Amino acid sequence: DAGVTQSPTHLIKTRGQQVTLRCSPKSGHDTVSWYQQALGQGPQFIFQYYEEEERQRGNFPDRFSGHQFPNYSSELNVNALLLGDSALYLCASSFPLVDTQYFGPGTRLTVL
Amino acid sequence: AQSVTQLGSHVSVSEGALVLLRCNYSSSVPPYLFWYVQYPNQGLQLLLKYTSAATLVKGINGFEAEFKKSETSFHLTKPSAHMSDAAEYFCAVTEGGTASKLTFGTGTRLQVTL
């Protein structure tokens, strides 16, 4: 059984560009959450998707948006990239109505 | 609002020594608490979780943690450190139960020396 998968592994962009990150949840999981982990910090919650709707959102600007597809996979989009958006972006998935979230390996985004 | 404080950004122990990583939480409702481990250039792996059942929780790789409501603590311990335990450890809290957002501490880097 494959765990949470994310693509791409690494990404380099320049300021002002837009980026899309992808996540496939573990089999049977229908809830997907996204976190941003800056260097030397703990992960920060961006938002969570359930039944293709954004259910919760953290303290991130509207430049950060997402989508969940009918097969429960998800995308994270970031517009107008800033240098401060450089981070490891983690996706986590969970079973319906269960508290434990399982994390993918992350996508390392570097903004130059 | 929920929050987590991890005391000690770096902890160094000798191989075979006791590991103690500290975590204190703040929550307005009974919390769910988690410990995750992160190896270099990898994602987070769940070590253990507390969800209002037994206050002493056993996890993988010989780790355990005890929930102490009176101290608002959830410290992580392992009786005997191994070189492979060297990693970053994160304590996290959630209030909602049903896969609500996790709030993480800033992490503790564990170094294990010979």
Interface residues (C-beta under 8 A of the other chain):
Chain A: V4 T31 S33 Y35 G40 Q41 G42 P43 Q44 F45 Q48 Y50 Q56 G58 L90 A92 S94 F95 L97 V98 D99 T100 Q101 Y102 F103 G104 P105 G106
Chain B: V4 Y32 F34 Y36 Q42 G43 L44 Q45 L46 K49 T51 F90 A92 T94 G96 G97 T98 A99 S100 K101 L102 T103 F104 G105 T106 G107
